[in-house]
Amino acid sequence: MAKVLIVGCGDLGTAIAVRLQQKHEVIGLRVSDKLLPHGMQTIQADVTKPNMLEQLEKLSPDIIIYCVSAGGQTDEKYQASYVAGLKNVLTTQIQNASLQHVFFVSSTRVYGQITNDLLDENTPAIPADFGGERLLEAENALKALPCKSTSMRLSGIYGTGRLYLVNMSKDLSKWPQENHWSNRIHRDDAAAFIALMTNKVIQNQPVADCYIVTDSMPTKQYDVLKWLAEKQNVDVTNIRTPLATGGKRLSNRRMRETGFELQYPNYQAGYTHILKTF
């Protein structure tokens, strides 16, 4: 049994915690005062406020999973949550000789380039906006750690309660003017993969320093929207599909080579499951 500290227990972080708590001691840190399920230890704190993190110094976790959200689309919020917040947490672990590995939940937003090439972990990350820049800055901060670390670059997360495209598809007036390549990962698959890699570390199995966490089917956004609309009986016969420009296609080969099997390998599988719950 290992001690795992999950920093940021929102939707994704809690899903990871639930998958790990059956075999390990899981401690979750969150801003909310709501307790984690299954009696897991909950710490209420804000990573942007170092004085609230002093209680982490005595925990001595074996694994840290940093899984926060910025809480807003501004450079200041990204800097505070992803860069400063991560450093604040790691500062509390300077004396922790037990720390084996840190997982940082990042984003494929670090790839800002527009290309028809299939991008993978060997492709240089070239951010095109403040979000990608701050996430990459946080990833680079991990390199100063005395222990190993892994950046988990997630594509667009969807799943139960994450219905942005489902709702957009029903209102044709909200469809984007441009059609571009898009990538996504179901929340359950993202959580399961991060839990699997955590267990590999605990079992002394090799884990790479970076993974693109995405499904097996990069897709043009209009293809997704049309499919969703038709599944909800929305008439799209008069929709003109723009030429595909921009976006990126992402490879999940390294993720699949770990032996991980996606429950939802494409958007049809994932959204079919979601639409059944309506």
TITI-232926 format. One record per residue: residue number from 1; x, y, z of N, C-alpha, C, CB in turn. Coordinates in steps of 0.05 Angstrom, whole numbers, plus 5000, padded with zeros to 4 digits. Glycine has a CB too. Layout:
   num   n.east   n.north   n.up   ca.east   ca.north   ca.up   c.east   c.north   c.up   cb.east   cb.north   cb.up
   NUM        X         Y      Z         X          Y       Z        X         Y      Z         X          Y       Z
...
REM end
This chain:
   num   n.east   n.north   n.up   ca.east   ca.north   ca.up   c.east   c.north   c.up   cb.east   cb.north   cb.up
     1     5017      4976   5000      5000       5000    5000     5018      5025   5000      4981       5000    5025
     2     5011      5044   4983      5026       5069    4981     5008      5092   4990      5036       5074    4952
     3     5021      5114   4997      5006       5138    5005     5006      5157   4980      5019       5152    5030
     4     4982      5163   4971      4979       5180    4947     4965      5206   4954      4964       5165    4925
     5     4978      5228   4948      4965       5254    4952     4956      5265   4925      4986       5274    4965
     6     4930      5270   4923      4918       5281    4899     4912      5310   4905      4893       5265    4890
     7     4926      5328   4891      4922       5357    4895     4903      5367   4873      4949       5372    4894
     8     4879      5373   4881      4858       5382    4862     4838      5359   4858      4871       5390    4836
     9     4819      5357   4875      4799       5336    4874     4772      5347   4864      4795       5322    4901
    10     4772      5356   4840      4747       5363    4826     4736      5338   4814      4751       5386    4805
    11     4724      5340   4791      4712       5317    4777     4733      5296   4770      4698       5327    4752
    12     4754      5304   4757      4775       5285    4748     4791      5275   4772      4793       5298    4728
    13     4800      5293   4789      4816       5284    4812     4801      5265   4830      4824       5308    4828
    14     4775      5269   4834      4759       5251    4851     4756      5224   4837      4732       5263    4857
    15     4753      5224   4811      4751       5199    4796     4777      5183   4799      4744       5204    4767
    16     4799      5196   4798      4825       5182    4802     4827      5171   4830      4849       5201    4797
    17     4819      5188   4850      4820       5179    4878     4804      5154   4883      4810       5202    4896
    18     4780      5153   4872      4762       5130    4876     4775      5105   4865      4735       5135    4862
    19     4789      5107   4842      4802       5084    4830     4826      5074   4846      4811       5090    4802
    20     4839      5092   4861      4863       5085    4876     4858      5077   4905      4882       5107    4876
    21     4836      5087   4916      4831       5083    4945     4827      5054   4954      4808       5100    4954
    22     4820      5037   4935      4815       5009    4942     4841      4995   4950      4803       4995    4918
    23     4864      5004   4940      4889       4991    4946     4909      5008   4961      4901       4981    4920
    24     4904      5034   4962      4924       5052    4973     4911      5073   4992      4938       5067    4951
    25     4927      5085   5008      4918       5107    5025     4918      5132   5008      4936       5111    5050
    26     4894      5143   5003      4891       5166    4986     4883      5190   5003      4871       5161    4963
    27     4897      5212   4999      4891       5237    5012     4885      5258   4990      4914       5247    5031
    28     4862      5271   4992      4855       5290    4972     4855      5319   4982      4828       5283    4961
    29     4866      5337   4967      4866       5365    4974     4847      5379   4955      4895       5378    4973
    30     4829      5395   4965      4811       5410    4949     4803      5436   4962      4785       5393    4943
    31     4795      5455   4946      4786       5481    4956     4760      5479   4971      4784       5502    4933
    32     4742      5462   4961      4716       5457    4972     4718      5444   5000      4698       5440    4954
    33     4698      5450   5017      4698       5437    5043     4682      5410   5042      4685       5455    5064
    34     4674      5402   5018      4659       5377    5015     4678      5354   5018      4645       5376    4988
    35     4671      5334   5034      4688       5311    5039     4688      5292   5015      4678       5296    5064
    36     4711      5279   5011      4714       5260    4990     4698      5234   4997      4743       5253    4985
    37     4690      5219   4977      4674       5195    4983     4692      5173   4996      4661       5184    4957
    38     4678      5152   5006      4691       5128    5017     4709      5134   5040      4706       5114    4995
    39     4704      5155   5054      4719       5161    5078     4748      5169   5073      4719       5138    5095
    40     4755      5177   5049      4782       5186    5043     4788      5212   5058      4786       5189    5013
    41     4813      5214   5067      4821       5239    5081     4819      5263   5063      4849       5236    5093
    42     4806      5284   5072      4803       5308    5056     4817      5331   5069      4773       5314    5051
    43     4833      5345   5054      4846       5370    5064     4835      5393   5048      4877       5368    5061
    44     4824      5413   5062      4814       5437    5049     4836      5457   5048      4788       5447    5063
    45     4844      5465   5025      4866       5485    5022     4866      5495   4993      4893       5472    5029
    46     4879      5518   4990      4882       5531    4964     4911      5531   4957      4870       5561    4965
    47     4918      5519   4934      4947       5517    4927     4960      5544   4922      4950       5500    4902
    48     4944      5564   4918      4956       5591    4913     4962      5606   4938      4936       5608    4896
    49     4956      5593   4962      4961       5606    4988     4979      5588   5004      4934       5611    5003
    50     5005      5593   5003      5025       5575    5016     5019      5570   5045      5052       5587    5013
    51     5008      5589   5060      5003       5586    5088     4983      5564   5094      4995       5612    5101
    52     4966      5557   5074      4946       5537    5077     4957      5509   5072      4923       5542    5059
    53     4982      5508   5062      4994       5482    5054     5013      5470   5074      5007       5486    5028
    54     5017      5484   5096      5037       5475    5116     5031      5446   5126      5038       5494    5139
    55     5005      5439   5127      4998       5413    5136     5008      5390   5118      4968       5411    5140
    56     5016      5397   5093      5026       5377    5075     5054      5367   5082      5025       5387    5047
    57     5068      5384   5098      5096       5378    5103     5100      5351   5119      5108       5400    5119
    58     5080      5344   5135      5082       5320    5151     5069      5295   5139      5071       5325    5178
    59     5058      5298   5115      5043       5275    5103     5062      5254   5092      5025       5285    5081
    60     5084      5263   5080      5103       5245    5068     5091      5225   5048      5118       5229    5089
    61     5077      5235   5027      5065       5217    5007     5087      5204   4990      5046       5233    4989
    62     5080      5181   4979      5098       5167    4960     5094      5178   4932      5093       5137    4961
    63     5069      5186   4926      5062       5195    4900     5045      5221   4903      5045       5174    4884
    64     5050      5240   4886      5033       5264    4884     5022      5266   4856      5050       5290    4891
    65     4995      5270   4855      4982       5275    4829     4971      5303   4831      4959       5254    4824
    66     4982      5320   4814      4974       5349    4814     4953      5352   4792      4999       5368    4810
    67     4928      5357   4800      4905       5356    4782     4887      5380   4786      4890       5330    4785
    68     4898      5404   4787      4881       5427    4792     4869      5439   4767      4897       5449    4807
    69     4851      5457   4770      4840       5473    4747     4846      5502   4753      4810       5468    4743
    70     4847      5518   4732      4855       5546    4735     4833      5563   4747      4864       5557    4709
    71     4808      5555   4742      4786       5571    4752     4780      5596   4736      4792       5579    4780
    72     4792      5598   4712      4787       5621    4695     4807      5622   4672      4787       5647    4711
    73     4799      5634   4650      4816       5635    4626     4831      5661   4625      4799       5631    4601
    74     4850      5665   4645      4867       5688    4644     4895      5679   4650      4858       5710    4664
    75     4915      5694   4641      4943       5687    4646     4949      5687   4675      4961       5707    4631
    76     4937      5706   4690      4942       5707    4719     4932      5682   4733      4928       5732    4730
    77     4909      5672   4726      4898       5649    4739     4914      5624   4732      4868       5645    4732
    78     4923      5622   4707      4939       5599    4699     4966      5600   4714      4944       5599    4669
    79     4978      5623   4716      5003       5626    4730     5000      5618   4759      5014       5655    4728
    80     4979      5628   4771      4975       5622    4800     4969      5593   4805      4951       5639    4810
    81     4952      5581   4789      4943       5553    4795     4963      5532   4786      4917       5548    4782
    82     4974      5535   4761      4991       5515    4750     5021      5518   4757      4988       5514    4720
    83     5030      5542   4756      5059       5547    4761     5065      5552   4790      5069       5570    4744
    84     5054      5573   4801      5059       5580    4829     5047      5559   4848      5047       5607    4836
    85     5023      5549   4842      5010       5529    4859     5026      5503   4860      4982       5523    4849
    86     5036      5494   4837      5052       5470    4836     5077      5474   4853      5059       5463    4807
    87     5091      5497   4849      5115       5502    4864     5109      5504   4894      5128       5528    4854
    88     5087      5515   4901      5079       5517    4930     5077      5489   4942      5053       5533    4933
    89     5064      5471   4928      5060       5444    4938     5087      5429   4940      5040       5428    4920
    90     5103      5432   4919      5129       5418    4919     5147      5428   4940      5142       5420    4891
    91     5145      5454   4947      5161       5465    4968     5156      5451   4995      5156       5495    4971
    92     5132      5442   4999      5125       5429    5024     5137      5401   5026      5095       5426    5027
    93     5148      5391   5003      5158       5364    5003     5189      5362   5001      5147       5349    4979
    94     5202      5385   5007      5231       5386    5005     5244      5365   5023      5241       5413    5012
    95     5233      5360   5046      5244       5341    5065     5232      5313   5063      5240       5352    5093
    96     5216      5309   5043      5202       5283    5040     5219      5263   5025      5175       5287    5026
    97     5233      5246   5039      5250       5225    5026     5234      5203   5014      5270       5214    5047
    98     5208      5202   5020      5191       5180    5011     5180      5185   4983      5168       5175    5030
    99     5181      5211   4974      5168       5218    4949     5182      5204   4925      5169       5249    4945
   100     5167      5188   4911      5178       5173    4888     5172      5186   4861      5167       5145    4888
   101     5148      5198   4859      5139       5207    4832     5118      5228   4835      5129       5183    4816
   102     5119      5247   4816      5099       5268    4815     5086      5267   4787      5111       5297    4820
   103     5060      5265   4786      5045       5266    4761     5032      5294   4759      5023       5244    4760
   104     5036      5307   4737      5024       5333    4732     5004      5331   4710      5046       5355    4725
   105     4979      5337   4716      4958       5336    4695     4959      5362   4679      4930       5332    4708
   106     4970      5359   4655      4973       5382    4637     4952      5380   4615      5002       5381    4625
   107     4958      5392   4592      4939       5393    4570     4954      5393   4544      4921       5418    4573
   108     4940      5383   4523      4952       5384    4496     4951      5413   4485      4936       5366    4478
   109     4942      5431   4502      4943       5460    4494     4972      5469   4491      4929       5477    4516
   110     4991      5454   4501      5019       5461    4498     5028      5459   4469      5037       5443    4516
   111     5012      5444   4453      5018       5442    4424     5002      5464   4409      5011       5414    4413
   112     5014      5486   4404      5000       5508    4391     5003      5508   4361      5009       5533    4402
   113     5020      5491   4350      5025       5492    4322     5001      5482   4306      5050       5476    4315
   114     4998      5493   4282      4977       5485    4263     4991      5469   4241      4961       5509    4251
   115     4984      5443   4239      4997       5426    4220     4979      5402   4214      5025       5416    4230
   116     4984      5389   4191      4969       5365    4185     4983      5340   4195      4965       5363    4155
   117     5007      5344   4207      5022       5322    4218     5008      5310   4242      5050       5330    4225
   118     5013      5284   4247      5003       5271    4271     5023      5276   4293      4998       5240    4267
   119     5015      5291   4314      5033       5299    4335     5035      5277   4357      5024       5325    4347
   120     5059      5273   4368      5062       5255    4390     5081      5267   4411      5073       5228    4380
   121     5089      5252   4430      5105       5262    4452     5133      5271   4443      5108       5241    4474
   122     5142      5262   4420      5168       5271    4410     5166      5297   4394      5180       5250    4392
   123     5142      5306   4389      5138       5332    4375     5143      5355   4395      5109       5334    4364
   124     5160      5374   4387      5165       5396    4405     5139      5411   4412      5185       5416    4392
   125     5135      5417   4438      5112       5432    4447     5117      5462   4441      5106       5427    4477
   126     5101      5474   4424      5104       5502    4417     5078      5516   4423      5112       5505    4387
   127     5075      5527   4447      5049       5539    4455     5043      5563   4437      5050       5548    4484
   128     5017      5568   4433      5008       5591    4417     4992      5611   4434      4991       5581    4395
   129     4989      5605   4460      4974       5624    4477     4984      5622   4506      4944       5618    4476
   130     4974      5639   4523      4983       5640    4551     4978      5613   4565      4969       5662    4566
   131     4956      5600   4559      4950       5575    4572     4971      5554   4567      4922       5565    4563
   132     4978      5550   4542      4998       5531    4535     5025      5539   4546      5001       5529    4505
   133     5031      5564   4547      5057       5573    4558     5059      5567   4587      5060       5603    4553
   134     5038      5573   4602      5039       5568    4631     5040      5538   4638      5015       5581    4645
   135     5025      5522   4623      5026       5494    4628     5053      5482   4622      5005       5479    4610
   136     5066      5492   4601      5093       5482    4594     5113      5492   4615      5101       5492    4566
   137     5109      5516   4625      5126       5526    4647     5124      5508   4671      5118       5555    4654
   138     5100      5500   4678      5096       5482    4701     5109      5455   4695      5066       5478    4707
   139     5106      5444   4671      5119       5419    4664     5149      5421   4668      5112       5411    4635
   140     5161      5443   4659      5190       5446    4661     5199      5449   4690      5198       5471    4646
   141     5181      5459   4707      5188       5461    4736     5192      5434   4748      5167       5477    4751
   142     5180      5413   4737      5182       5386    4748     5211      5375   4744      5163       5368    4734
   143     5225      5386   4725      5252       5376    4719     5272      5381   4742      5262       5388    4693
   144     5265      5400   4759      5283       5406    4782     5279      5387   4805      5279       5434    4791
   145     5259      5369   4803      5254       5351    4825     5275      5330   4829      5227       5338    4822
   146     5281      5321   4853      5299       5299    4857     5287      5272   4851      5309       5299    4886
   147     5261      5271   4848      5247       5246    4841     5238      5247   4812      5223       5240    4860
   148     5227      5226   4802      5217       5225    4775     5190      5239   4773      5215       5196    4765
   149     5183      5246   4748      5157       5260    4744     5146      5253   4716      5160       5290    4747
   150     5120      5257   4713      5107       5252    4688     5086      5273   4682      5094       5224    4688
   151     5087      5284   4658      5067       5303    4649     5046      5288   4634      5079       5326    4632
   152     5021      5291   4643      4998       5278    4629     4984      5300   4613      4979       5265    4650
   153     4988      5299   4587      4977       5320    4569     4950      5310   4559      4996       5326    4546
   154     4928      5319   4572      4901       5311    4565     4890      5328   4543      4883       5312    4590
   155     4876      5316   4524      4861       5331    4504     4834      5339   4517      4856       5314    4478
   156     4815      5347   4501      4790       5357    4512     4775      5336   4528      4773       5368    4490
   157     4769      5342   4553      4755       5322    4570     4725      5325   4566      4763       5326    4600
   158     4712      5302   4563      4683       5302    4562     4673      5279   4579      4672       5300    4533
   159     4647      5277   4583      4636       5256    4600     4611      5266   4614      4657       5246    4621
   160     4601      5251   4633      4577       5258    4648     4581      5286   4660      4571       5237    4670
   161     4562      5304   4654      4564       5331    4665     4581      5350   4648      4575       5330    4692
   162     4595      5339   4628      4611       5356    4611     4598      5355   4583      4642       5345    4609
   163     4578      5371   4579      4560       5369    4556     4562      5393   4537      4532       5367    4566
   164     4585      5405   4536      4588       5429    4520     4581      5424   4490      4617       5439    4521
   165     4592      5403   4478      4587       5397    4450     4559      5386   4447      4607       5378    4439
   166     4549      5370   4466      4522       5360    4464     4502      5383   4462      4515       5342    4489
   167     4505      5402   4479      4487       5425    4479     4491      5442   4455      4491       5442    4504
   168     4516      5446   4446      4521       5463    4423     4508      5450   4398      4551       5466    4418
   169     4510      5424   4396      4500       5410    4372     4470      5414   4368      4506       5381    4373
   170     4455      5420   4389      4426       5423    4387     4418      5451   4379      4413       5417    4414
   171     4437      5470   4380      4431       5498    4373     4449      5506   4350      4435       5518    4398
   172     4439      5504   4325      4455       5508    4301     4467      5536   4300      4438       5504    4277
   173     4454      5555   4314      4464       5583    4314     4491      5585   4329      4444       5602    4326
   174     4497      5566   4346      4521       5567    4362     4544      5551   4350      4515       5556    4389
   175     4539      5539   4327      4561       5524    4314     4583      5543   4305      4551       5507    4290
   176     4608      5535   4307      4630       5553    4300     4631      5558   4270      4657       5541    4308
   177     4642      5580   4262      4644       5588    4234     4666      5571   4220      4651       5617    4231
   178     4685      5562   4236      4707       5546    4224     4705      5517   4232      4734       5557    4234
   179     4716      5500   4215      4717       5471    4220     4746      5463   4224      4703       5455    4197
   180     4752      5451   4246      4781       5444    4251     4783      5416   4264      4794       5465    4269
   181     4807      5406   4264      4812       5380    4277     4809      5383   4307      4840       5370    4270
   182     4797      5363   4319      4793       5363    4348     4800      5336   4360      4764       5371    4355
   183     4807      5336   4385      4814       5312    4400     4801      5312   4427      4846       5309    4402
   184     4795      5288   4438      4781       5287    4463     4788      5262   4478      4751       5290    4460
   185     4782      5262   4504      4786       5239    4521     4763      5238   4541      4813       5239    4536
   186     4750      5215   4544      4729       5212    4564     4740      5214   4592      4713       5186    4560
   187     4727      5227   4609      4736       5231    4637     4743      5204   4650      4715       5245    4654
   188     4727      5184   4645      4732       5158    4657     4758      5145   4647      4709       5139    4652
   189     4763      5148   4621      4788       5138    4610     4813      5153   4621      4788       5139    4579
   190     4810      5179   4623      4832       5195    4633     4839      5187   4662      4825       5225    4632
   191     4818      5184   4678      4822       5176    4706     4834      5148   4708      4796       5177    4722
   192     4824      5130   4692      4834       5102    4693     4863      5101   4684      4817       5084    4675
   193     4871      5116   4664      4899       5115    4655     4918      5127   4676      4902       5131    4629
   194     4910      5149   4688      4927       5161    4709     4930      5142   4732      4916       5188    4718
   195     4908      5129   4740      4909       5109    4761     4927      5086   4754      4881       5099    4768
   196     4926      5077   4729      4943       5055    4720     4972      5062   4722      4935       5047    4691
   197     4979      5086   4713      5007       5095    4713     5017      5098   4742      5011       5121    4698
   198     4999      5107   4760      5006       5109    4788     5013      5081   4799      4983       5122    4804
   199     4996      5062   4793      5001       5035    4802     5027      5023   4791      4978       5017    4795
   200     5033      5030   4766      5058       5021    4754     5082      5032   4770      5060       5030    4724
   201     5081      5057   4777      5103       5068    4793     5106      5053   4820      5098       5099    4799
   202     5084      5049   4833      5084       5035    4859     5095      5006   4856      5055       5034    4870
   203     5090      4994   4832      5100       4967    4827     5128      4967   4814      5080       4953    4809
   204     5141      4990   4814      5168       4993    4803     5169      4986   4774      5187       4976    4819
   205     5148      4992   4759      5148       4988    4730     5155      5014   4716      5121       4976    4721
   206     5166      5013   4693      5174       5038    4679     5151      5055   4671      5191       5031    4655
   207     5154      5081   4674      5133       5100    4666     5148      5123   4652      5116       5111    4691
   208     5138      5132   4629      5151       5153    4614     5147      5180   4628      5140       5154    4586
   209     5162      5200   4618      5161       5226    4630     5139      5243   4618      5187       5241    4627
   210     5125      5233   4597      5104       5248    4584     5085      5229   4569      5115       5270    4565
   211     5059      5234   4571      5040       5219    4555     5019      5239   4544      5026       5197    4573
   212     5012      5235   4519      4988       5248    4508     4965      5230   4515      4991       5253    4477
   213     4945      5240   4529      4922       5225    4538     4898      5233   4521      4917       5229    4569
   214     4892      5217   4501      4871       5224    4482     4860      5198   4471      4881       5243    4460
   215     4837      5199   4458      4826       5175    4447     4839      5169   4420      4795       5177    4444
   216     4829      5149   4406      4842       5139    4382     4831      5151   4356      4840       5109    4381
   217     4816      5172   4358      4803       5182    4334     4802      5213   4333      4774       5171    4332
   218     4824      5226   4325      4822       5255    4320     4800      5259   4298      4849       5266    4310
   219     4784      5279   4302      4760       5283    4285     4755      5312   4280      4736       5271    4298
   220     4746      5318   4256      4738       5346    4249     4713      5353   4266      4732       5349    4219
   221     4713      5377   4277      4693       5385    4296     4665      5383   4284      4698       5413    4306
   222     4662      5390   4258      4635       5389    4246     4625      5360   4244      4635       5401    4219
   223     4643      5341   4241      4635       5313    4241     4622      5305   4268      4659       5294    4234
   224     4635      5314   4289      4625       5308    4316     4598      5322   4320      4645       5317    4338
   225     4596      5348   4313      4571       5362    4317     4548      5351   4301      4575       5392    4310
   226     4553      5343   4276      4532       5332    4259     4523      5305   4271      4542       5328    4230
   227     4541      5289   4280      4534       5263    4291     4517      5267   4316      4559       5246    4298
   228     4525      5285   4333      4510       5290    4358     4483      5301   4352      4526       5309    4376
   229     4481      5319   4332      4456       5331    4325     4436      5310   4315      4459       5353    4304
   230     4446      5293   4297      4429       5272    4286     4420      5252   4307      4444       5257    4264
   231     4437      5246   4326      4429       5228    4348     4407      5240   4366      4454       5221    4365
   232     4405      5267   4365      4385       5281    4381     4362      5291   4363      4397       5304    4396
   233     4360      5280   4339      4338       5286    4321     4337      5315   4313      4312       5279    4333
   234     4361      5327   4310      4363       5355    4300     4368      5354   4270      4385       5371    4315
   235     4353      5369   4254      4356       5369    4225     4380      5385   4217      4330       5381    4212
   236     4399      5372   4204      4424       5386    4196     4427      5385   4166      4449       5373    4210
   237     4406      5380   4151      4408       5377    4122     4416      5403   4109      4381       5368    4110
   238     4411      5426   4121      4418       5451    4109     4445      5463   4119      4396       5472    4114
   239     4458      5447   4136      4484       5456    4146     4505      5454   4125      4492       5440    4171
   240     4520      5475   4120      4543       5475    4102     4568      5470   4118      4545       5502    4085
   241     4583      5450   4111      4607       5443    4126     4631      5459   4115      4612       5413    4124
   242     4643      5476   4131      4666       5491    4122     4690      5472   4117      4674       5512    4142
   243     4708      5481   4101      4733       5466    4097     4748      5465   4123      4750       5479    4075
   244     4760      5442   4128      4776       5439    4153     4801      5455   4152      4782       5409    4158
   245     4804      5473   4171      4828       5490    4173     4836      5491   4202      4823       5518    4162
   246     4861      5486   4207      4872       5489    4235     4866      5465   4252      4860       5513    4247
   247     4872      5469   4278      4870       5447    4297     4894      5429   4294      4845       5431    4292
   248     4892      5405   4306      4915       5387    4306     4905      5358   4309      4936       5394    4328
   249     4920      5340   4300      4914       5311    4304     4935      5300   4323      4914       5296    4277
   250     4925      5286   4344      4943       5276    4365     4944      5245   4365      4934       5286    4392
   251     4968      5235   4370      4971       5206    4371     4971      5196   4400      4998       5197    4358
   252     4957      5174   4406      4957       5163    4432     4973      5136   4433      4929       5158    4442
   253     4991      5133   4414      5006       5108    4412     5021      5101   4437      5026       5109    4388
   254     5035      5121   4449      5051       5115    4473     5032      5107   4496      5067       5140    4481
   255     5009      5119   4498      4990       5112    4519     4981      5083   4515      4966       5131    4519
   256     4974      5075   4490      4965       5048    4485     4987      5027   4488      4953       5047    4457
   257     5012      5035   4484      5034       5016    4486     5039      5008   4515      5059       5028    4475
   258     5027      5023   4534      5029       5015    4562     5011      4990   4569      5021       5038    4581
   259     4994      4983   4550      4975       4961    4554     4948      4972   4562      4985       4943    4576
   260     4945      4998   4563      4919       5010    4571     4899      5007   4548      4922       5039    4578
   261     4875      4999   4555      4853       4996    4536     4832      5017   4541      4842       4968    4536
   262     4826      5033   4522      4806       5054    4524     4778      5041   4526      4808       5073    4501
   263     4763      5050   4545      4735       5042    4546     4719      5056   4524      4723       5049    4574
   264     4727      5081   4518      4714       5097    4497     4735      5106   4477      4699       5121    4509
   265     4741      5089   4457      4763       5094    4438     4757      5116   4418      4770       5070    4423
   266     4732      5125   4416      4725       5146    4397     4700      5161   4408      4719       5134    4369
   267     4694      5183   4395      4673       5200    4405     4645      5186   4403      4672       5226    4390
   268     4642      5169   4383      4616       5155    4381     4610      5138   4405      4615       5138    4355
   269     4631      5123   4414      4628       5105    4437     4622      5121   4462      4653       5088    4441
   270     4637      5143   4466      4634       5159    4490     4607      5173   4491      4656       5179    4492
   271     4600      5186   4469      4575       5202    4469     4551      5184   4468      4575       5221    4446
   272     4553      5160   4456      4530       5142    4457     4523      5135   4486      4536       5116    4441
   273     4544      5130   4502      4539       5124    4530     4526      5148   4544      4566       5117    4544
   274     4536      5172   4539      4526       5196    4552     4496      5200   4544      4543       5220    4545
   275     4491      5198   4518      4463       5204    4509     4443      5184   4520      4463       5203    4479
   276     4452      5160   4527      4433       5140    4538     4423      5149   4566      4447       5113    4540
   277     4438      5167   4579      4431       5175    4606     4410      5198   4606      4455       5184    4621
   278     4404      5208   4582      4385       5231    4581     4356      5221   4585      4387       5245    4554
REM end
